Amino acid sequence: MIARRKRTDAVFAVLGAISILIGLGVLVILLIDLLRTGMPRLSWEFFTSFPSRRPAQAGILSAWVGSMLIMLVTMICALPLGVAAGVYLEEYARKTKLSAIIEINIANLAGVPSIVWGLMALGVFVHQFHFGPTIKTAGLTLGLLVLPIVIIATREAIRAIPQNIREASYACGATRWQTTWYHIIPYSMSGILTGSIIAMSRAIGETAPLITIGALSYISFLPESPFSREFPFINFQWLDSGYAALPIQMFNWVGRPDRKFQQNAAAAGIVLILLTMSMNAIAIFLRYKLRKRIHW
């Protein structure tokens, strides 16, 4: 029986390794094809030019600026609310039937297809609140999309904190809030930041919600700058501006019959992958730095 189980384990290990190699092989082939197609189009002019009907002159200036502004709104909306909700559910909420229902719904919302969030935003933000197809609407939509992910990541990071840290803090006379603020949150911050940045990495590549709420596939202007030279040095007019985004620009170019537009789409895909990898690299760096400061 033991020998049979060892053989079964060995077969399973081999099948798992083959599956990993097949998946990685397909991914490598796709990346090589993407790089081979898009690399010749990457240049400074590609980043500083607006979209054009001439593929050789087309660029992604409005697309990457729009993506950055949308991510700014998404971060402001999702991160503080998600972290606060995660801390409350894990440290303050009582374990009742209501809290169990809330936890189940949060887990379910994390798996809802993104197109559903787009339809919800179309009905609520665009038609009910009359926000229109603006940066504000896009940021709120993606913020709601990644909010459950941030909550779950926050809770998992807090659960990883040993219980004896809480008990030691309470033994020294600290309140629950002091324990949470001075011990739980600092010790779990690396996990919270990692989960939050990974959630932002998902948001930056979403296409279906932006198409549903009316993102522009062609735009020849930039939104107003968030900063102003006059007091209070902050400008909010850009929130009501039309926008483009990198996934939308890629979707538009892929549908063109001219192969040169498909090369532009491949180049935009490389930029999007680099942005996503950069955000993940920042998450890994922050996690490493914060964990070095913590001594259990």
C-alpha positions as CSV (number, residue, x, y, z in Angstrom):
1,M,0.0,0.0,0.0
2,I,2.8,2.4,0.9
3,A,4.6,1.6,-2.4
4,R,1.4,2.2,-4.4
5,R,0.8,5.6,-2.7
6,K,4.4,6.6,-3.4
7,R,3.9,5.7,-7.1
8,T,0.7,7.7,-7.1
9,D,2.5,10.7,-5.6
10,A,5.3,10.4,-8.2
11,V,2.8,10.2,-11.1
12,F,0.9,13.3,-9.7
13,A,4.2,15.2,-9.3
14,V,5.2,14.4,-12.9
15,L,1.7,15.4,-14.2
16,G,1.9,18.7,-12.3
17,A,5.3,19.5,-13.6
18,I,4.2,18.8,-17.2
19,S,1.2,21.0,-16.7
20,I,3.4,23.8,-15.4
21,L,5.8,23.5,-18.3
22,I,2.9,23.5,-20.8
23,G,1.4,26.7,-19.3
24,L,4.8,28.4,-19.1
25,G,5.7,27.4,-22.6
26,V,2.5,28.8,-24.0
27,L,3.0,32.0,-22.0
28,V,6.6,32.3,-23.3
29,I,5.5,31.8,-26.9
30,L,2.9,34.5,-26.6
31,L,5.3,36.9,-25.0
32,I,7.9,36.3,-27.6
33,D,5.4,36.9,-30.4
34,L,4.1,40.1,-28.6
35,L,7.7,41.4,-28.3
36,R,8.6,40.5,-31.8
37,T,5.5,42.3,-33.1
38,G,5.4,45.4,-30.9
39,M,9.0,46.2,-30.1
40,P,9.8,48.0,-33.4
41,R,6.9,50.5,-32.6
42,L,8.2,51.5,-29.2
43,S,9.7,54.9,-29.3
44,W,9.5,58.3,-27.6
45,E,7.1,59.5,-30.3
46,F,4.8,56.5,-29.6
47,F,4.4,57.7,-25.9
48,T,4.0,61.4,-26.8
49,S,1.6,61.2,-29.8
50,F,-2.2,61.1,-29.9
51,P,-4.0,58.3,-31.7
52,S,-4.2,58.8,-35.4
53,R,-5.8,57.2,-38.5
54,R,-2.3,56.8,-39.8
55,P,-0.7,53.9,-37.9
56,A,2.9,55.2,-38.3
57,Q,1.9,58.4,-36.5
58,A,-0.4,56.9,-33.9
59,G,0.6,56.9,-30.2
60,I,-0.7,56.2,-26.7
61,L,-0.3,59.6,-25.0
62,S,-4.0,60.1,-24.2
63,A,-4.4,56.4,-23.3
64,W,-1.6,56.1,-20.7
65,V,-2.4,59.5,-19.2
66,G,-6.1,58.4,-18.9
67,S,-5.1,55.1,-17.3
68,M,-2.9,56.9,-14.7
69,L,-5.7,59.3,-13.8
70,I,-8.2,56.4,-13.5
71,M,-5.9,54.5,-11.3
72,L,-5.5,57.6,-9.1
73,V,-9.3,57.8,-8.5
74,T,-9.4,54.0,-8.0
75,M,-6.7,54.1,-5.4
76,I,-8.3,57.0,-3.5
77,C,-11.7,55.3,-3.5
78,A,-10.8,51.6,-2.9
79,L,-7.7,51.5,-0.7
80,P,-8.8,53.6,2.4
81,L,-12.3,52.1,2.4
82,G,-11.1,48.5,1.8
83,V,-8.4,48.6,4.5
84,A,-10.8,50.2,7.0
85,A,-13.4,47.6,6.2
86,G,-10.9,44.7,6.5
87,V,-9.6,46.0,9.9
88,Y,-13.2,46.4,11.2
89,L,-14.3,43.0,10.1
90,E,-11.3,41.3,11.6
91,E,-10.7,43.2,14.8
92,Y,-14.0,44.8,15.8
93,A,-16.9,43.0,14.2
94,R,-18.5,40.3,16.4
95,K,-18.8,36.8,14.9
96,T,-22.6,36.7,14.3
97,K,-24.8,35.5,11.5
98,L,-24.8,39.0,10.0
99,S,-21.0,39.2,9.9
100,A,-20.9,35.7,8.3
101,I,-23.4,36.8,5.6
102,I,-21.2,39.9,5.0
103,E,-18.1,37.8,4.7
104,I,-19.7,35.4,2.2
105,N,-21.0,38.3,0.1
106,I,-17.5,40.0,0.0
107,A,-16.0,36.7,-1.1
108,N,-18.7,36.4,-3.8
109,L,-18.2,40.0,-5.0
110,A,-14.5,39.3,-5.5
111,G,-15.4,36.7,-8.1
112,V,-18.1,38.7,-10.0
113,P,-17.3,39.2,-13.7
114,S,-16.1,42.7,-14.5
115,I,-18.8,43.2,-17.1
116,V,-21.4,43.0,-14.3
117,W,-19.7,45.9,-12.5
118,G,-19.7,47.9,-15.8
119,L,-23.5,47.3,-16.1
120,M,-24.0,48.4,-12.5
121,A,-22.0,51.5,-13.1
122,L,-23.8,52.3,-16.3
123,G,-27.2,52.2,-14.4
124,V,-26.1,53.9,-11.2
125,F,-23.2,56.4,-12.0
126,V,-24.0,57.3,-15.6
127,H,-27.8,57.3,-15.7
128,Q,-28.9,57.7,-12.0
129,F,-26.2,60.1,-10.8
130,H,-25.6,61.6,-14.2
131,F,-21.8,61.5,-13.9
132,G,-21.5,60.6,-17.6
133,P,-18.7,58.7,-19.2
134,T,-16.0,60.5,-17.3
135,I,-12.8,59.7,-15.4
136,K,-14.7,59.9,-12.2
137,T,-17.2,57.2,-13.3
138,A,-14.3,55.0,-14.5
139,G,-12.4,55.3,-11.3
140,L,-15.4,54.7,-9.1
141,T,-16.3,51.6,-11.2
142,L,-12.9,50.1,-11.0
143,G,-12.7,51.0,-7.3
144,L,-15.8,49.0,-6.6
145,L,-14.4,46.2,-8.7
146,V,-11.2,45.8,-6.6
147,L,-12.8,46.8,-3.2
148,P,-13.6,43.2,-2.2
149,I,-10.1,42.1,-3.2
150,V,-8.5,44.8,-0.9
151,I,-10.8,43.8,1.9
152,I,-9.9,40.1,1.6
153,A,-6.2,40.9,1.4
154,T,-6.4,43.1,4.4
155,R,-8.1,40.5,6.5
156,E,-5.7,37.8,5.4
157,A,-2.7,40.0,6.4
158,I,-4.2,40.8,9.8
159,R,-5.0,37.1,10.4
160,A,-1.3,36.3,9.9
161,I,-0.4,38.4,13.0
162,P,0.2,36.1,16.1
163,Q,-2.4,36.4,18.8
164,N,0.3,36.8,21.5
165,I,1.0,40.3,20.1
166,R,-2.5,41.4,20.9
167,E,-2.4,39.7,24.3
168,A,0.9,41.4,25.2
169,S,-0.5,44.8,24.2
170,Y,-3.7,44.3,26.2
171,A,-1.6,43.1,29.2
172,C,0.3,46.4,29.1
173,G,-3.0,48.3,29.4
174,A,-3.5,49.3,25.7
175,T,-7.0,49.7,24.3
176,R,-8.2,47.8,21.3
177,W,-7.7,50.8,19.1
178,Q,-4.2,51.4,20.4
179,T,-3.4,47.7,19.8
180,T,-4.8,47.9,16.3
181,W,-3.1,51.2,15.4
182,Y,0.3,50.7,16.9
183,H,0.8,46.9,16.5
184,I,-1.7,45.2,14.2
185,I,-1.7,47.6,11.2
186,P,2.1,48.2,11.2
187,Y,2.9,44.5,11.3
188,S,0.4,43.6,8.6
189,M,1.1,46.6,6.4
190,S,3.4,44.6,4.1
191,G,0.6,42.1,3.3
192,I,-1.9,44.9,3.0
193,L,0.2,46.8,0.5
194,T,1.0,43.7,-1.5
195,G,-2.7,42.8,-1.9
196,S,-3.7,46.4,-2.6
197,I,-1.1,46.8,-5.4
198,I,-2.0,43.5,-6.9
199,A,-5.6,44.7,-6.9
200,M,-4.6,47.8,-8.7
201,S,-2.7,45.7,-11.2
202,R,-5.9,43.9,-12.0
203,A,-7.8,47.2,-12.4
204,I,-5.4,48.8,-14.8
205,G,-6.0,46.0,-17.3
206,E,-9.8,45.9,-17.2
207,T,-11.5,46.6,-20.4
208,A,-15.2,45.4,-20.2
209,P,-16.3,47.9,-17.5
210,L,-14.8,50.8,-19.3
211,I,-16.4,49.9,-22.6
212,T,-19.8,49.5,-20.9
213,I,-19.7,53.0,-19.3
214,G,-18.7,54.6,-22.6
215,A,-14.9,55.1,-22.7
216,L,-13.7,56.9,-25.8
217,S,-11.7,54.8,-28.2
218,Y,-10.3,57.9,-29.9
219,I,-9.4,61.1,-28.1
220,S,-7.1,63.9,-29.3
221,F,-6.8,65.9,-26.0
222,L,-5.6,65.5,-22.5
223,P,-7.7,66.0,-19.4
224,E,-7.0,69.0,-17.2
225,S,-4.0,68.7,-14.9
226,P,-4.9,67.6,-11.3
227,F,-2.6,70.4,-10.1
228,S,-3.0,74.2,-10.3
229,R,-0.7,77.1,-9.9
230,E,-3.3,79.0,-7.8
231,F,-4.6,78.2,-4.3
232,P,-5.6,75.6,-3.3
233,F,-3.2,74.2,-6.0
234,I,-5.6,71.3,-6.7
235,N,-7.8,71.1,-9.7
236,F,-10.9,68.8,-9.9
237,Q,-12.0,69.6,-13.4
238,W,-10.2,66.6,-14.8
239,L,-12.6,64.3,-13.0
240,D,-15.4,65.3,-15.4
241,S,-13.3,64.9,-18.5
242,G,-13.7,62.3,-21.2
243,Y,-10.9,59.7,-21.2
244,A,-9.2,56.9,-23.0
245,A,-7.3,54.0,-21.5
246,L,-4.6,51.6,-22.6
247,P,-6.9,48.5,-22.8
248,I,-9.5,50.5,-24.8
249,Q,-6.9,51.8,-27.2
250,M,-5.6,48.2,-27.7
251,F,-9.1,47.0,-28.3
252,N,-9.6,49.7,-30.9
253,W,-6.4,48.9,-32.8
254,V,-6.9,45.1,-32.8
255,G,-10.2,45.6,-34.6
256,R,-8.6,47.4,-37.5
257,P,-7.8,45.4,-40.7
258,D,-4.4,47.1,-41.2
259,R,-1.7,45.0,-39.7
260,K,0.3,48.1,-38.7
261,F,-2.5,48.9,-36.2
262,Q,-2.1,45.5,-34.8
263,Q,1.6,46.2,-34.3
264,N,0.6,49.4,-32.4
265,A,-1.7,47.2,-30.3
266,A,1.2,44.8,-29.5
267,A,3.4,47.8,-28.5
268,A,0.6,49.1,-26.2
269,G,0.3,45.6,-24.7
270,I,4.0,45.6,-23.9
271,V,3.6,48.9,-22.1
272,L,0.6,47.6,-20.2
273,I,2.5,44.5,-19.2
274,L,5.5,46.6,-18.0
275,L,3.1,48.8,-16.0
276,T,1.6,45.7,-14.3
277,M,5.0,44.2,-13.7
278,S,6.3,47.5,-12.2
279,M,3.3,47.6,-9.8
280,N,4.0,44.0,-8.7
281,A,7.7,44.8,-8.3
282,I,6.8,47.7,-6.1
283,A,4.6,45.4,-4.0
284,I,7.5,42.9,-3.6
285,F,9.9,45.7,-2.7
286,L,7.6,47.3,-0.1
287,R,6.9,43.9,1.4
288,Y,10.6,43.2,1.7
289,K,11.4,46.6,3.2
290,L,8.5,46.5,5.7
291,R,9.3,42.9,6.8
292,K,12.9,43.8,7.5
293,R,11.8,46.4,10.0
294,I,9.6,44.0,11.9
295,H,11.1,41.8,14.7
296,W,8.8,39.3,16.1
